[in-house]
Amino acid sequence: MPHSHSLPEDRPVRPAMLRAAARHCPACGKGALFDGYLTVRSKCASCGEELHHHRADDGPAYLTILLVSHLGAPLLLAVYMAWRPSAMSMLVGFGLGAVVLSLALLPMIKGAFVGFQWARRMHGFGAAQQAVR
């Protein structure tokens, strides 16, 4: 039996995640998503979309660690097998690489999390449209 109420229009997930990963508003793609390095703005300055509903918590950090370690471990083994560098040069090189890669990936991954939540209307995104039904 079909429902009598109409569901809110679906938001495309991929464009929202890509816009937010680029540090822009998932709704319009014009306004800045972050106020600083990782602090999500409460509202988009361009379109007025409320962004304070997000619940990214520790997910972006865990995914960043997973990606950096899965990229770094095979590369570490390949470099060691090919050139046999000293332990200190491996420690410094891969330590700095892991820090730089983590700092670069973390805002993109957090943005993608916020974009996904916005597109799927999670945690209060789109609550005004659902209350109208």
PERAVEN-V921169 format. One record per backbone hydrogen bond with DSSP energy under -1.0 kcal/mol. CO is the residue of the C=O (numbers start at 1). NH is the residue of the N-H. If there is no record, write none. Layout:
co: [CO:CO]
nh: [NH:NH]
This chain:
co: [12:13:14:15:16:17:18:19:20:23:25:31:33:39:42:42:44:49:51:56:58:59:60:61:62:63:64:65:66:67:68:69:71:72:73:74:75:76:77:78:79:80:86:87:88:89:90:91:92:93:94:95:96:97:98:99:100:101:102:105:106:107:108:109:110:111:112:113:114:115:116:117:118:122:124:126:127]
nh: [16:17:18:19:20:21:22:24:23:33:29:25:41:35:51:52:48:44:54:59:62:63:64:65:66:67:68:69:70:71:72:73:75:76:77:78:79:80:81:82:83:84:90:91:92:93:94:95:96:97:98:99:100:101:102:103:104:105:106:109:110:111:112:113:114:115:116:117:118:119:120:122:121:125:127:130:131]
